Amino acid sequence: MLCVCCSSVYALATPAEKTVLTLAVCTSSSQVDEIVKEFNNTSESYTIEIIKFDNATDINELLASVIDGSGLDMFWIEEGKLDQNELSDYCVELLQYLDLDDDYSRETLIPSLLSAISDQGLYFLPVDFQIYTWYVEGSTPYINGEFTVERAKAMIQEQGIEMFSYGAMSREAVAEKIALTLSSIYTSGVDVDSYELLQELKKIPITYDESAEKNGLLHFISVGGNLENIGAVSRKTEGDYCFTGLPGIAGSGSAFIIENQVGIFTSCSDVDGAWAFVRTVLSENVQETTTYLPSTSVWLQARLEESIRYDIVTQEDVTKVSELIDSVSAAAAFGTESYNTTLSAINQIIA
């Protein structure tokens, strides 16, 4: 008997074509390429295509591309080069996505950092940051919780020193640091207290002169990375130093500098897909390898503990850094409208 067996024929499923999303990149961060590669290898639905803008001058070109509808979906930009006003005009508000995310929430980010960048909405996720601030050596200058310009002037008179320790910086360089810690992504300008403080800038040489270096009351410092510079200050002063910010300034007189920020343009062709990528900057793989301080609470704590473990800083130093981070209420960036306005006002005062 001839047995005829029926065989079933199955068509091999053809992999669905991935949706391509563009990422405008204007950063020196070495992380971006690896993060995009990892995402592309693991995502079943999306492929990220990087379009590089090489430097700060390309930001206007980047924005022009968005405005004329050239199809950019997302951005990864360093040092907050986009103004908050520009972000709100051209970028998707992200709190709504963060609130609905299965793995991350507002509590994922450092509370003071989130507050500083989201007063009018969250238009980017911060990858990492540092803080520009000022410190004084010796016992705390605070009286009843305040460090006023009047108190600072009394201290320099008592100690026979100048207001600003300018070391290897010209007057212009110090003015730029002050402009950052006076401005923020939301506000700008110079008030009465800061006007009085800025008069002291006139004592700094216009051009850098090594022979004219002065060890004044207020020392500028950036707090970020692995805290090696904090460790150096701690060893130099035997732990006897205090972060103060600028005296007499509303808020903390210090500022978050967002080193890398990632967001979604309103021109994006698939916002849900873009969020699938943007959210990855909060992941362990990204946060544990940031160049500057990680933006998430868990990984910031891990970085601080690591700095103690490797004897870079002491527990007392970390306590001071943690208190500083909690106290900062503003974020600022070079080149923004608020920064330029503040720097212009400073330069008029010290001219």
Secondary structure as GFF3:
##gff-version 3
##sequence-region A 1 351
A	DSSP	beta_strand	19	26	.	.	.	ID=ss1
A	DSSP	alpha_helix	31	42	.	.	.	ID=ss2
A	DSSP	beta_strand	46	52	.	.	.	ID=ss3
A	DSSP	three_ten_helix	56	58	.	.	.	ID=ss4
A	DSSP	alpha_helix	59	67	.	.	.	ID=ss5
A	DSSP	beta_strand	74	78	.	.	.	ID=ss6
A	DSSP	alpha_helix	84	90	.	.	.	ID=ss7
A	DSSP	alpha_helix	95	100	.	.	.	ID=ss8
A	DSSP	three_ten_helix	106	108	.	.	.	ID=ss9
A	DSSP	alpha_helix	111	117	.	.	.	ID=ss10
A	DSSP	beta_strand	125	137	.	.	.	ID=ss11
A	DSSP	alpha_helix	149	159	.	.	.	ID=ss12
A	DSSP	beta_strand	164	165	.	.	.	ID=ss13
A	DSSP	alpha_helix	171	182	.	.	.	ID=ss14
A	DSSP	alpha_helix	192	198	.	.	.	ID=ss15
A	DSSP	three_ten_helix	199	203	.	.	.	ID=ss16
A	DSSP	three_ten_helix	210	212	.	.	.	ID=ss17
A	DSSP	beta_strand	218	223	.	.	.	ID=ss18
A	DSSP	alpha_helix	228	237	.	.	.	ID=ss19
A	DSSP	beta_strand	241	243	.	.	.	ID=ss20
A	DSSP	beta_strand	255	264	.	.	.	ID=ss21
A	DSSP	alpha_helix	271	278	.	.	.	ID=ss22
A	DSSP	three_ten_helix	279	282	.	.	.	ID=ss23
A	DSSP	alpha_helix	284	287	.	.	.	ID=ss24
A	DSSP	beta_strand	293	294	.	.	.	ID=ss25
A	DSSP	alpha_helix	297	309	.	.	.	ID=ss26
A	DSSP	alpha_helix	315	327	.	.	.	ID=ss27
A	DSSP	beta_strand	331	332	.	.	.	ID=ss28
A	DSSP	alpha_helix	337	350	.	.	.	ID=ss29
###
